[in-house]
Amino acid sequence: MAVAQEDRDRIDVDSIDDLMNEDRWSLFARASAAAGVQSTLSMPLLRGALVIGGINLYASAPDAFEGHHEELADALGASAATAVTNADLSFSTRERAVQAPADLIARQAVEMAVGLLAARYGEDSSAARTRLRAAAAGAGIDEALVAQVLLIVHNG
């Protein structure tokens, strides 16, 4: 993926690590300031839980977007819940981004284990999920770990 500005400057982005690169964000901040941008607001475009795009807004006033996240998100069909202001990723946002791949793998394991339990016991997914949660609670461990163990045992 490449980002171009007036067909002059091109920034190639090959991976999520490239997007999380602090030097790139610093360069963005300096270039924005030089162009008179005093504030930014970035919001994801969602279709269900899937991110299908993003919207970046720029303003010459430092507080242009304060108190307007929800209103702008509604008007643009975006999500204000994970909006990033002034391209300054907070530590918690960065931490969530780093954790996201592991969370997706854990969620996938849980969903697969629920399907496995539903088939094994001839029950619907709600009952199978309850069975998985009860097993995790009984063992005093996270349900994703129980799911991973079930999948390992099942797959041999």
C-alpha positions in Angstrom: 0.0 0.0 0.0 1.3 3.5 -0.8 0.3 6.9 0.3 0.9 9.8 -2.0 0.7 13.6 -1.5 0.2 15.5 -4.8 2.0 12.8 -6.7 5.3 14.0 -5.1 5.9 12.2 -1.9 5.3 8.5 -1.6 5.3 6.4 1.6 5.2 2.7 1.2 3.6 0.7 3.9 4.2 -3.1 3.8 3.0 -4.2 7.2 1.3 -3.3 10.4 4.7 -2.7 11.9 5.3 0.0 9.3 2.0 1.7 10.4 3.0 1.5 14.1 6.5 2.9 13.4 7.0 6.0 15.6 9.3 7.6 13.1 6.6 7.6 10.5 4.1 9.1 13.0 6.7 11.8 13.9 7.2 12.6 10.2 3.4 12.8 9.7 3.1 15.2 12.7 5.9 17.5 11.4 4.6 17.6 7.9 1.1 18.3 9.2 2.3 21.2 11.4 4.3 22.6 8.4 1.1 22.6 6.4 -0.8 24.5 9.1 -2.7 21.4 10.5 -3.2 22.0 14.2 -5.5 19.0 14.9 -6.4 15.7 13.3 -9.1 13.1 13.9 -8.9 9.6 12.6 -11.8 7.2 12.8 -12.3 3.7 11.4 -15.1 2.8 9.0 -16.7 -0.5 10.2 -18.9 -3.1 8.6 -19.9 -5.1 11.7 -16.7 -5.9 13.4 -14.6 -5.6 10.2 -12.6 -2.4 9.5 -13.2 -1.6 5.9 -11.5 1.8 5.8 -10.7 5.0 7.6 -11.4 8.7 7.7 -8.8 11.3 8.5 -9.9 14.8 9.2 -7.6 17.8 9.5 -8.2 21.3 10.9 -6.2 24.5 11.4 -7.6 25.0 15.0 -6.0 23.0 17.8 -9.4 22.1 19.4 -11.5 21.8 16.2 -12.7 18.3 16.9 -13.0 18.4 20.7 -16.5 17.3 21.8 -17.5 16.5 18.2 -16.3 12.9 17.8 -19.7 11.3 18.1 -21.4 13.8 15.8 -18.7 13.5 13.1 -18.7 9.7 13.3 -22.5 9.6 12.9 -22.4 12.0 10.0 -19.6 10.1 8.2 -20.7 6.5 9.1 -17.5 6.0 11.1 -16.8 4.8 14.7 -16.0 7.3 17.4 -15.2 4.6 19.9 -11.7 4.1 18.7 -11.0 7.5 17.3 -7.5 8.8 17.4 -7.0 12.5 18.0 -3.9 14.3 16.7 -2.3 11.1 15.4 -1.0 10.5 18.9 -1.4 6.9 19.7 -1.7 6.6 23.4 0.1 3.8 25.2 -3.2 1.9 25.8 -4.1 2.1 22.1 -0.6 0.9 21.1 -0.8 -1.9 23.6 -4.2 -3.0 22.3 -2.8 -3.0 18.7 0.1 -5.2 19.8 -2.3 -7.5 21.6 -4.8 -7.7 18.8 -3.3 -10.6 16.8 -3.1 -12.8 19.9 -6.7 -11.9 20.8 -7.9 -12.9 17.3 -6.1 -16.2 17.6 -7.6 -16.8 21.0 -11.1 -15.9 19.7 -10.7 -18.2 16.8 -9.7 -21.1 19.1 -12.8 -20.4 21.3 -15.1 -20.4 18.3 -13.6 -23.6 16.9 -13.8 -25.3 20.3 -17.5 -24.2 20.6 -18.2 -25.8 17.3 -16.4 -28.9 18.3 -18.3 -29.2 21.6 -21.6 -28.5 19.9 -21.0 -31.3 17.4 -19.7 -33.7 20.1 -22.6 -33.2 22.5 -25.3 -32.5 19.8 -26.1 -29.1 21.3 -26.4 -25.6 20.0 -23.5 -23.1 20.1 -25.0 -21.3 23.1 -25.0 -24.5 25.2 -21.5 -25.4 23.9 -20.2 -22.0 24.9 -21.7 -22.4 28.4 -20.0 -25.8 28.6 -16.6 -24.3 27.6 -17.0 -21.4 30.1 -18.0 -23.8 32.9 -14.9 -25.9 32.2 -12.7 -22.8 32.3 -14.2 -21.6 35.5 -13.9 -25.0 37.1 -10.2 -25.2 36.2 -9.6 -21.6 37.1 -8.2 -20.7 33.7 -9.1 -18.6 30.7 -11.6 -20.1 28.3 -9.2 -19.5 25.4 -6.6 -21.8 27.1 -9.3 -24.5 27.5 -10.3 -24.1 23.9 -6.6 -24.4 22.7 -6.2 -27.6 24.8 -9.5 -29.1 23.4 -8.3 -28.3 19.8 -4.8 -29.9 20.5 -6.4 -33.0 22.0 -8.9 -33.2 19.1 -6.3 -32.8 16.4 -3.9 -35.2 18.0 
